[in-house]
Amino acid sequence: MGTDNFMRYLWATSFIMVAVGLVLVVAGIIGALAPIALVLGLLSLWSGIVKLIVLRIWQRTLNAAVEEGPPSPPVRLPLRLGRRA
């Protein structure tokens, strides 16, 4: 599985989690399902939203890192431990 396919998979599962969460929350509020459906829906909805936010941040930072190129070498400063007269 390539990186692009894996990212599509992560995005798709995130949207599915949000959609299933919304359906369970609505069904739990209407009363068509047991109260545990409301709890499961809220947890699925919340985790899906958090996952979408994390994926967006991850995508932005990885794109910025690719655009910048490789990191520059560190600057070496002279080490001065004491004063010389």
C-alpha positions as CSV (number, residue, x, y, z in Angstrom):
1,M,0.0,0.0,0.0
2,G,1.5,3.3,-1.1
3,T,1.6,6.5,1.0
4,D,-1.2,8.1,-1.1
5,N,-3.5,5.1,-0.7
6,F,-2.8,5.0,3.0
7,M,-3.7,8.7,3.4
8,R,-6.9,8.2,1.4
9,Y,-7.7,5.2,3.7
10,L,-7.1,7.4,6.8
11,W,-9.3,10.2,5.4
12,A,-12.1,7.8,4.4
13,T,-12.2,6.1,7.8
14,S,-12.3,9.5,9.5
15,F,-15.3,10.6,7.5
16,I,-17.0,7.3,8.0
17,M,-16.4,7.6,11.8
18,V,-18.0,11.1,11.8
19,A,-21.0,9.9,9.7
20,V,-21.6,6.8,11.8
21,G,-21.3,9.0,14.9
22,L,-23.9,11.4,13.6
23,V,-26.3,8.6,12.7
24,L,-25.9,7.0,16.2
25,V,-26.4,10.3,18.0
26,V,-29.5,11.2,16.0
27,A,-30.9,7.7,16.5
28,G,-30.0,7.9,20.2
29,I,-31.8,11.3,20.6
30,I,-34.9,10.2,18.8
31,G,-35.0,7.1,20.9
32,A,-34.9,4.5,18.2
33,L,-31.9,2.8,19.7
34,A,-30.7,2.1,23.2
35,P,-29.0,4.9,25.2
36,I,-25.6,3.2,24.6
37,A,-26.0,4.1,21.0
38,L,-25.9,7.8,22.0
39,V,-22.7,7.3,24.0
40,L,-21.1,5.3,21.1
41,G,-22.2,7.9,18.7
42,L,-20.7,10.7,20.7
43,L,-17.5,8.9,21.1
44,S,-17.3,8.0,17.4
45,L,-18.2,11.5,16.4
46,W,-15.6,13.1,18.7
47,S,-12.8,10.7,17.8
48,G,-13.6,11.2,14.1
49,I,-13.4,14.9,14.4
50,V,-10.1,14.7,16.3
51,K,-8.7,12.4,13.7
52,L,-9.6,14.7,10.9
53,I,-7.9,17.6,12.7
54,V,-4.8,15.6,13.3
55,L,-4.7,14.4,9.7
56,R,-5.1,18.0,8.5
57,I,-2.2,19.2,10.7
58,W,-0.1,16.2,9.7
59,Q,-0.8,17.0,6.0
60,R,0.1,20.6,6.4
61,T,3.3,20.0,8.3
62,L,4.5,17.3,5.9
63,N,3.8,19.4,2.8
64,A,5.7,22.3,4.4
65,A,8.6,20.1,5.2
66,V,8.7,18.8,1.6
67,E,8.6,22.4,0.2
68,E,11.4,23.6,2.4
69,G,13.8,20.8,1.4
70,P,16.3,19.0,3.6
71,P,17.2,20.7,6.8
72,S,20.4,22.8,6.8
73,P,23.3,21.6,8.9
74,P,23.5,22.9,12.4
75,V,25.6,26.0,13.2
76,R,28.5,25.1,15.4
77,L,29.3,27.9,17.9
78,P,32.6,28.0,19.8
79,L,32.3,26.6,23.3
80,R,33.5,29.0,26.0
81,L,33.5,27.5,29.4
82,G,35.5,30.1,31.3
83,R,37.0,33.5,30.8
84,R,40.6,34.0,29.7
85,A,42.6,36.9,30.8
